[in-house]
Amino acid sequence: MFKRKDRISAIRKELEAIVGPENVRTEEAELLMYSYDSGMARARPEAVINFTSAAQVAPVVKMLYGAGVPFLPRLAGTNLSGGTIPLKGGAILNLARLKKIRQIDTAAGLALVEPGVVNLELQRALEPFGFFYAPDPASQKVSTIGGNIGENAGGPLCLKYGVTADNVEKLEVVTPEGEVKFFSYSDAGPDLMSVLIGSEGTLGIVIHAWLKILPLPAHIKTASAAFPSLDAAIRAVTRIISAGILPRALEAMDKVSLDAALTGKASPFPAGTDAVLILELDGDDPVRIKTDLETAHKICSDNGCEAFKVAADEDERALLWQARKGAYPAMARLAPDLLVEDGVVPRPKLPEALKETREIIAKYKLTAGLLFHAGDGNLHPNVIFDRRDIEEVKRVKKAGYEMLKSCIKLGGTISGEHGIGVEKRVAMNWLYGRGELAFFHSIKRAFDPAGLANPDKILPVAGEKPAAKPDLAGAFVFPGKSGLSPEARSIIDELRLRAASGTRTAVTGLGTRLRPERVTEGARPLDLKSLSGLLEIDRENLTARAEAGLSFEEFRRQLKAAGFHLDLPELKGSVGGLIASKVCPEIRGLLLGLEVATAAGELLELGGKTVKNVAGYDAVRLLCGSQGAYAVILSATFALSAGKERQRPPFAEPPAWDAFEPAEIHRRLKKEFDPQNLLNPWIYRGV
Ligand SMILES: Cc1cc2nc3c(=O)[nH]c(=O)nc-3n(C[C@H](O)[C@H](O)[C@H](O)COP(=O)(O)OP(=O)(O)OC[C@H]3O[C@@H](n4cnc5c(N)ncnc54)[C@H](O)[C@@H]3O)c2cc1C
């Protein structure tokens, strides 16, 4: 290993041979420019490497990896969590010049792009084809597809169309060791693509992305609703969603944000307006949109709305969105610095979360505008401050942490779309237990054994202990801890016994797919049929939690009886079996949380009840398609739909769903999760 100060000069010639001498930059001014991003952290890199071709990335990464030099990919640097700060020095890989849109294929519904393509540029390129790309972060004028993938970005339209992970088909990735690999969510075996999305450059570097593009809706209607209080606005949000209306966007702004956004302009809202909702509906059926708008209007009026106005034309619509998307820059103009928090709570908990947020802001004597993606429970308090005032910075940090703790206490999470980076690393300790954090560390080790890809991000580092636990007294307890059925407990006990004696296990659901002739290696069946409970239907949050052995048909029947449905085709098998086999990859889109037992019999609670969650690696989707070999699924939380069920053609099940040949990365993950190869051992022979 080279000494730190020599790390770049020792390999400079080789790097220059790949990217050209002008693209290996070590001048002080250049290093200073890349020592900050939109977050608060600062650290200086040793070099900035500019790329002019995607093909240069793999050899450069291989060179850095071999020399033990840390590296991180960077695009527009608009992430709000310090994700592009080089905490251990090393090289910044500047991919901003890789900005070609390589293909737009409307027949396949795909666009193939390089990572540096700016989100809005892609939207502009798609428009003449009559298509759009759904994820639309407020930063879309500057933020890039690579950065959006790195953070699993969301935006107003994600309420209806899902976040970035739901809108990517396939990725070409340079691994931390410098190999080029392709990942798609529909690959046989575990869903590695989804783990890479939102991994903040810690597991690999995306060099090409195949994005799902959608036809522009024939009709869009946008309305604003002005309320005398934020509480009233939020009550209306919950009722609108529970009424089975799925707007393409449902955004909220409080008075502070509104005033900032409307500075110098006449307010179109009545005097005394404390909060405004922006509601947008789209589709090909104008009658349905009209009816939904009327229902939403009535719900808003019943909840105290004083002015509900449908935008008359494109100009009025643009004005509303200008106010929403311009609120952050408008707040930023009020003070030298701005902290944007990004906690999420289950939607029905929004009023409590907002009340606590306002109390925290008052307690620390701060000024903040509240902006949020109300439809999905994602809060963005924008706290303004001046970093030269050290005492004020301390108050801002404390307030930010208290807001996150409040979200955790209410059953939510610490990041919906901005990522963890370095700034929320410590808060991971408040959200997760040791088992979950160890699981995430295993994922990191499997992808990046030397720990050189964007080191010290996302996961707490040594010394960041869960010291703040006592502050969470009386906190929400994840349903698994309080609500684990006796049957699930006995499965965990059995796994512990088997682990102690080295007994191998064949994880068996309803036997719909597991072929008895494939069960070998002396594995003893572990029957999950006893896990047949529908543990919860949360009517207001539109989520349900079911045990793994429950038949999917029975699950749907019970949901239907309660007035809900899952937006999936008819599927056969148990809840756990369908997730583990991934015969219908679409299931991942509705899956919010999993409780699983490891081979050692440790309970892990992954994900939760919020529709957005980028706190840590997406282990929930990783276990989709893991075929019972990584962990035993005990129960799962799904997002429900209300209203009329979509008609779907019969589902054609792939005949060879288990034709899966583990690659090196699958084997590394298996070794991390189940080093004795105890679970479904025939899948990973020789691990
Ligand atoms: C005014 C403002 C509004 C915002 N609004 C939103 C919003 O509505 N929704 C939202 O989700 N976010 C929002 N953000 C946050 C930010 O814009 C997003 O996180 C965005 O996705 C980052 O894109 P970027 O190009 O700036 O990436 P960067 O900040 O350069 O990188 C982001 C992360 O991805 C990693 N990365 C970069 N390139 C790659 C790659 N090729 N492969 C793998 N990893 C990579 C980086 O290492 C880093 O960890 C906002 C930020 C600002 C300043």
Ligand as a Chemical Component Dictionary entry (heavy atoms), coordinates in Angstrom:
data_LIG
# 
_chem_comp.id                   LIG 
_chem_comp.type                 NON-POLYMER 
_chem_comp.pdbx_formal_charge   0 
_chem_comp.three_letter_code    LIG 
# 
loop_
_chem_comp_atom.comp_id 
_chem_comp_atom.atom_id 
_chem_comp_atom.alt_atom_id 
_chem_comp_atom.type_symbol 
_chem_comp_atom.charge 
_chem_comp_atom.model_Cartn_x 
_chem_comp_atom.model_Cartn_y 
_chem_comp_atom.model_Cartn_z 
_chem_comp_atom.pdbx_ordinal 
LIG C1  C1  C 0 -32.877 22.231 -4.369  1  
LIG C2  C2  C 0 -32.813 20.750 -4.207  2  
LIG C3  C3  C 0 -33.971 20.023 -4.343  3  
LIG C4  C4  C 0 -33.932 18.631 -4.239  4  
LIG N1  N1  N 0 -35.081 17.934 -4.414  5  
LIG C5  C5  C 0 -35.058 16.588 -4.390  6  
LIG C6  C6  C 0 -36.255 15.838 -4.603  7  
LIG O1  O1  O 0 -37.345 16.366 -4.821  8  
LIG N2  N2  N 0 -36.158 14.487 -4.552  9  
LIG C7  C7  C 0 -34.966 13.861 -4.331  10 
LIG O2  O2  O 0 -34.950 12.634 -4.301  11 
LIG N3  N3  N 0 -33.832 14.556 -4.104  12 
LIG C8  C8  C 0 -33.837 15.878 -4.135  13 
LIG N4  N4  N 0 -32.677 16.593 -3.923  14 
LIG C9  C9  C 0 -31.424 15.867 -3.626  15 
LIG C10 C10 C 0 -30.556 15.578 -4.881  16 
LIG O3  O3  O 0 -30.834 16.457 -5.920  17 
LIG C11 C11 C 0 -30.737 14.154 -5.354  18 
LIG O4  O4  O 0 -30.212 13.282 -4.397  19 
LIG C12 C12 C 0 -30.100 13.807 -6.709  20 
LIG O5  O5  O 0 -30.532 12.524 -7.061  21 
LIG C13 C13 C 0 -28.583 13.838 -6.709  22 
LIG O6  O6  O 0 -28.144 13.867 -8.058  23 
LIG P1  P1  P 0 -26.700 14.432 -8.436  24 
LIG O7  O7  O 0 -26.548 14.323 -9.909  25 
LIG O8  O8  O 0 -26.519 15.765 -7.867  26 
LIG O9  O9  O 0 -25.781 13.350 -7.719  27 
LIG P2  P2  P 0 -24.556 13.545 -6.724  28 
LIG O10 O10 O 0 -24.939 14.407 -5.599  29 
LIG O11 O11 O 0 -23.348 13.909 -7.477  30 
LIG O12 O12 O 0 -24.397 12.042 -6.198  31 
LIG C14 C14 C 0 -25.361 11.465 -5.366  32 
LIG C15 C15 C 0 -24.884 10.101 -4.824  33 
LIG O13 O13 O 0 -24.862 9.150  -5.845  34 
LIG C16 C16 C 0 -23.560 8.621  -6.024  35 
LIG N5  N5  N 0 -23.359 8.482  -7.456  36 
LIG C17 C17 C 0 -23.149 9.477  -8.334  37 
LIG N6  N6  N 0 -23.010 8.955  -9.561  38 
LIG C18 C18 C 0 -23.173 7.628  -9.455  39 
LIG C19 C19 C 0 -23.127 6.567  -10.377 40 
LIG N7  N7  N 0 -22.904 6.765  -11.675 41 
LIG N8  N8  N 0 -23.299 5.319  -9.915  42 
LIG C20 C20 C 0 -23.524 5.089  -8.612  43 
LIG N9  N9  N 0 -23.560 6.066  -7.699  44 
LIG C21 C21 C 0 -23.396 7.325  -8.117  45 
LIG C22 C22 C 0 -22.631 9.624  -5.383  46 
LIG O14 O14 O 0 -21.443 9.032  -4.943  47 
LIG C23 C23 C 0 -23.482 10.137 -4.253  48 
LIG O15 O15 O 0 -23.391 9.277  -3.160  49 
LIG C24 C24 C 0 -32.699 17.972 -3.975  50 
LIG C25 C25 C 0 -31.533 18.722 -3.821  51 
LIG C26 C26 C 0 -31.581 20.096 -3.931  52 
LIG C27 C27 C 0 -30.308 20.862 -3.756  53 
# 
loop_
_chem_comp_bond.comp_id 
_chem_comp_bond.atom_id_1 
_chem_comp_bond.atom_id_2 
_chem_comp_bond.value_order 
_chem_comp_bond.pdbx_ordinal 
LIG C1  C2  SING 1  
LIG C2  C3  SING 2  
LIG C2  C26 DOUB 3  
LIG C3  C4  DOUB 4  
LIG C4  N1  SING 5  
LIG C4  C24 SING 6  
LIG N1  C5  DOUB 7  
LIG C5  C6  SING 8  
LIG C5  C8  SING 9  
LIG C6  O1  DOUB 10 
LIG C6  N2  SING 11 
LIG N2  C7  SING 12 
LIG C7  O2  DOUB 13 
LIG C7  N3  SING 14 
LIG N3  C8  DOUB 15 
LIG C8  N4  SING 16 
LIG N4  C9  SING 17 
LIG N4  C24 SING 18 
LIG C9  C10 SING 19 
LIG C10 O3  SING 20 
LIG C10 C11 SING 21 
LIG C11 O4  SING 22 
LIG C11 C12 SING 23 
LIG C12 O5  SING 24 
LIG C12 C13 SING 25 
LIG C13 O6  SING 26 
LIG O6  P1  SING 27 
LIG P1  O7  DOUB 28 
LIG P1  O8  SING 29 
LIG P1  O9  SING 30 
LIG O9  P2  SING 31 
LIG P2  O10 DOUB 32 
LIG P2  O11 SING 33 
LIG P2  O12 SING 34 
LIG O12 C14 SING 35 
LIG C14 C15 SING 36 
LIG C15 O13 SING 37 
LIG C15 C23 SING 38 
LIG O13 C16 SING 39 
LIG C16 N5  SING 40 
LIG C16 C22 SING 41 
LIG N5  C17 SING 42 
LIG N5  C21 SING 43 
LIG C17 N6  DOUB 44 
LIG N6  C18 SING 45 
LIG C18 C19 SING 46 
LIG C18 C21 DOUB 47 
LIG C19 N7  SING 48 
LIG C19 N8  DOUB 49 
LIG N8  C20 SING 50 
LIG C20 N9  DOUB 51 
LIG N9  C21 SING 52 
LIG C22 O14 SING 53 
LIG C22 C23 SING 54 
LIG C23 O15 SING 55 
LIG C24 C25 DOUB 56 
LIG C25 C26 SING 57 
LIG C26 C27 SING 58 
# 
